[in-house]
Amino acid sequence: MSAFEDFHIYELIVILYGLSLMMYFYDFVKQDRKANQMAFWLLLLVWFLQTIFLFREIYVSGTLPILSITEGLYFYAWLILLVSVVVNYFYRVDFLVFVMNVIGFIIMLIFLVSHLNQADTTFGTQFMSEMLLAHIVLAFLSYTLFTISFAFSILYLLQFKMLKEKKWGRTIKRLGQLGQLEDLSFLLMILSAPLLFISLVLGVIWAYTAQELFYWIDPKTIGSFIVLIIYSVIIYRRATKRTVGKDLAILNSMAFSILFLNYFLFTLLSNFHFN
């Protein structure tokens, strides 16, 4: 499948796939029809690009490209995408579609990395460097959005305290309304979680294939997955109305303290992060 190198199409596929995952996650949490439609069209575009190169390979080789593990991964990812597109179009099973796309995204990344490493070209080296860069940039971006979400939660708690103590004045007006602060904080969490997930997927796959020393028990790695799980639980509880208002702001603040600890303390204890 040399066409991937010729047109750098792999970069476009990964970006579109990642954006589709974010849109599906947003729709799953907020039940936003527009986000679902945008995610579907992005996913359809990814499947269309994969289909072009699949049939091109069939035409060139004269056989279905499933005779090696690497080629099988591509065909597997293509089938998952096909089923996902069909299910999303004819049925409304949002969680199933989201999970299928997460699996398909991971398999597609594994295929790309394996294929480019086997090809041993400058494109493969460039892609690995870009994957590492994307891992770092997305991690920092997610941490930044989590930080702003935390700031909105602090403002919420201050506003809540001032209202409870009946301290009226200009300050309380400048802090913003409670509902608005909660919604903004929650929205930023929804945007941050999939960014952190994609960053972790890219980082793990890169570490396994770049001949770097990688430990699953590395403090920073474990800490990052713990942060993702904690925020996912918070998002789920807010989406199901089990944790709202002041409780949400407190939980968000606690989650951010763990994120802060993970970035500064666990990074120092890590075997390979920033060493």
CORDA-V811109 format. One record per helix or strand. SS is the DSSP state (@ for helix, = for strand). FROM is the first residue (numbers start at 1). TO is the last residue. Records with the same first field share a line. If there is no record, write none. Layout:
SS->FROM-TO  FROM-TO
This chain:
@->3-7  9-30  33-61  69-90  94-119  122-164  170-175  178-209  219-239  245-269
